[in-house]
Amino acid sequence: MKKILFLTAIIFALTISAQAQVGDVKQKPFKKFVLTLKRAPKIYTGGWSLIDDNGTPYQAVLAPKSYTTNIIPMTFNYDLYYGQGVFFNIKSTFCNFKKNKTVNGEKLDNANLFFSLDLNTSISLNSVYNINYELLKLDKNILDFRLIGGFGYTNRNIYVFDHAANFNFGGGIYSRFSKEWGMNIELISKFGLKSPLGVTNANYIHSSIGVSYFIGSVKFKEKSGEKPKVN
């Protein structure tokens, strides 16, 4: 948790410093930062998650007996566009580990709570190569392909790795059906920051799907080679 807070503080400080160098230098950095956040495009997503946490998630991906899902939408994403294809993201998920589910190689005797909170940064691949225009021949940025990385905290409320800090890495797709509405799909590998790093049972796979509400829009490079624009 200390690592997550430290990373958040660094991102916040760097963002304020960058904003102080742009535009009206007379404007106070914090006020300019807040104003930028208010004007930036945002995405709110509510949906469902599937947790693969059977202790060997990369060896037995197709092991549905170990999957944990939530019946009602209990996964929430908040995306904030920073610029040049970069988004900051906060993601929280609540699930129940049901009785007899396999978690870290052990069958659970009772139902237990699963909770995760992630602070991620994602990069839109469309900002580098507009897949919609150049590859899929679409007239609009209907699909937004992203690489996702960051840090998070997981609480399984069970006797094995009940508290764990994670390094996150994966990908996702945002699809836009209208000006305001769309869908989000993500698959994130979460690596527990515990010894032995990379093979600890704190590792798991977190997949999610949800309905997204867009505020503002982001336009990336078109065929003409224009620079990315924000509406």
C-alpha positions in Angstrom: 0.0 0.0 0.0 2.9 2.4 0.7 4.2 1.8 -2.8 0.8 2.6 -4.3 0.5 5.9 -2.3 4.1 6.8 -3.2 3.4 6.2 -6.9 0.2 8.3 -6.7 2.1 11.2 -5.1 4.8 11.1 -7.9 2.2 11.2 -10.6 0.3 14.0 -9.0 3.5 16.1 -8.5 4.7 15.5 -12.1 1.3 16.4 -13.5 1.2 19.7 -11.5 4.7 20.5 -12.7 3.9 19.8 -16.3 0.7 21.9 -16.2 2.7 24.9 -14.7 4.8 25.0 -17.9 1.8 25.2 -20.3 -0.4 28.1 -21.2 -0.8 31.1 -18.9 2.2 31.1 -16.6 0.5 33.6 -14.3 -2.1 31.0 -13.4 -1.4 29.0 -10.2 -0.3 25.4 -10.9 -2.9 23.8 -8.7 -5.8 25.9 -10.2 -4.6 25.1 -13.7 -4.4 21.4 -12.8 -8.0 21.4 -11.5 -9.2 23.2 -14.5 -7.5 20.7 -16.8 -9.1 17.8 -15.0 -12.6 19.5 -15.3 -12.2 19.9 -19.1 -10.5 16.6 -19.8 -12.5 13.7 -21.4 -13.7 11.2 -18.8 -15.1 7.6 -18.9 -17.3 6.0 -16.2 -17.7 2.2 -16.4 -19.8 -0.1 -14.4 -19.7 -3.9 -15.0 -18.7 -7.4 -14.0 -15.4 -9.2 -13.2 -14.1 -12.7 -13.5 -11.3 -13.6 -11.1 -9.1 -16.6 -11.9 -7.2 -17.2 -8.6 -6.7 -20.9 -8.4 -3.0 -20.6 -7.5 -1.8 -21.5 -11.0 -3.7 -19.0 -13.2 -1.2 -19.2 -16.1 -1.2 -23.0 -16.2 -4.9 -23.6 -15.9 -6.6 -20.7 -17.5 -9.6 -22.9 -18.5 -10.5 -23.9 -15.0 -14.1 -22.5 -14.4 -14.4 -24.2 -11.0 -12.0 -21.7 -9.6 -13.5 -18.6 -11.3 -15.1 -16.0 -9.0 -17.7 -13.7 -10.6 -20.2 -11.1 -9.3 -23.8 -11.4 -10.2 -24.6 -7.7 -10.0 -22.3 -5.0 -11.4 -19.6 -4.5 -8.8 -16.7 -3.4 -10.9 -16.2 0.4 -11.3 -13.8 2.2 -13.6 -12.9 5.9 -13.8 -10.8 6.9 -16.8 -9.3 10.4 -17.1 -7.6 11.6 -20.3 -4.3 13.3 -19.7 -3.0 13.8 -23.3 -1.0 12.2 -26.1 -3.0 9.0 -25.8 -2.4 8.6 -22.0 -5.2 7.9 -19.6 -5.2 7.6 -15.8 -7.5 5.0 -14.3 -9.0 4.0 -10.9 -10.6 0.6 -10.8 -12.4 -1.1 -7.9 -13.9 -4.6 -7.7 -16.0 -6.5 -5.1 -16.7 -10.2 -5.4 -17.6 -13.1 -3.2 -15.5 -16.2 -3.1 -18.2 -18.8 -2.8 -18.0 -22.0 -0.7 -16.1 -24.9 -2.3 -14.3 -22.6 -4.8 -10.6 -23.3 -5.3 -8.4 -20.3 -4.3 -4.6 -20.7 -4.4 -5.0 -24.5 -4.6 -7.3 -24.7 -1.5 -11.1 -25.3 -1.4 -12.9 -22.7 0.7 -15.0 -23.9 3.6 -17.0 -20.6 3.7 -17.8 -17.7 1.5 -15.3 -14.9 1.6 -15.1 -11.3 0.3 -12.7 -10.3 -2.5 -11.8 -6.7 -3.0 -9.3 -5.0 -5.3 -8.3 -1.4 -5.9 -6.1 -0.4 -8.8 -4.3 2.7 -10.0 -3.4 2.2 -13.6 -2.1 4.1 -16.5 -3.2 3.1 -20.0 -1.9 4.1 -23.4 -4.1 4.1 -26.5 -2.5 2.4 -29.4 -4.6 4.6 -31.7 -2.4 7.6 -30.7 0.5 5.8 -32.3 -1.2 4.0 -35.2 -4.9 4.6 -35.8 -6.2 1.0 -36.1 -9.7 2.2 -36.9 -8.7 4.2 -40.0 -5.6 2.4 -41.3 -6.4 -1.3 -40.5 -10.1 -1.7 -40.0 -11.1 1.0 -42.5 -13.6 2.6 -40.1 -14.7 6.2 -40.5 -14.7 6.9 -36.7 -12.7 5.9 -33.6 -15.2 3.2 -32.7 -12.6 1.0 -31.1 -9.9 2.1 -28.6 -7.2 -0.5 -28.0 -5.0 0.1 -24.9 -2.0 -1.3 -23.1 -2.6 -1.1 -19.3 -0.1 -1.0 -16.5 0.0 0.0 -12.8 -0.2 -1.0 -9.2 -3.0 -2.3 -7.0 -4.1 -3.7 -3.7 -6.0 -7.0 -3.2 -7.8 -8.3 -0.1 -9.1 -11.9 -0.4 -10.2 -12.1 3.3 -8.9 -15.7 3.4 -6.0 -17.4 5.2 -3.6 -17.4 2.1 -2.4 -13.9 1.0 -5.3 -12.0 2.5 -3.5 -8.7 1.8 -1.3 -8.3 -1.2 0.1 -5.5 -3.3 0.1 -6.2 -7.1 1.8 -5.1 -10.2 -0.7 -4.9 -13.1 -0.1 -5.5 -16.8 -2.6 -6.2 -19.5 -4.8 -4.8 -22.2 -8.3 -3.6 -23.0 -10.7 -2.4 -25.6 -13.2 0.5 -25.4 -15.9 0.4 -28.0 -18.2 3.4 -28.6 -21.8 2.9 -29.8 -22.9 6.5 -29.6 -21.6 9.9 -28.4 -22.2 8.9 -24.7 -22.4 5.1 -24.5 -20.1 2.2 -25.2 -18.5 -0.9 -23.7 -15.2 -1.8 -22.0 -13.4 -5.2 -22.0 -10.1 -5.7 -20.0 -7.8 -8.6 -19.2 -5.2 -7.8 -16.6 -2.5 -10.1 -15.2 -1.8 -9.2 -11.5 1.6 -10.1 -10.1 1.9 -10.2 -6.3 4.7 -8.1 -4.9 5.7 -10.9 -2.6 8.6 -13.3 -2.6 9.2 -15.3 -4.8 8.3 -12.5 -7.2 6.4 -13.7 -10.3 5.6 -17.2 -9.0 3.9 -16.4 -5.7 0.3 -17.5 -5.2 -0.7 -13.8 -4.9 -0.7 -13.8 -8.7 -4.1 -13.9 -10.4 -5.9 -12.9 -13.6 -8.6 -10.2 -13.5 -11.0 -10.0 -16.5 -13.9 -7.5 -16.7 -16.6 -6.3 -19.0 -18.8 -3.3 -18.5 -21.0 -0.5 -19.9 -19.2 2.8 -20.3 -20.5 6.4 -20.2 -18.3 8.9 -22.1 -17.9 12.6 -21.2 -16.1 14.4 -24.0 -14.2 12.7 -26.9 -10.7 12.1 -28.0 -9.6 12.2 -31.6 -6.5 10.5 -32.7 -4.5 10.6 -36.0 -6.5 10.4 -39.2 -5.3 9.4 -42.6 -4.2 12.9 -43.3 -1.6 12.6 -40.5 -3.1 15.2 -38.2 -1.8 15.5 -34.7 -4.1 14.1 -32.0 -6.9 16.5 -31.0 -9.2 16.6 -28.0 -12.8 17.9 -28.3 
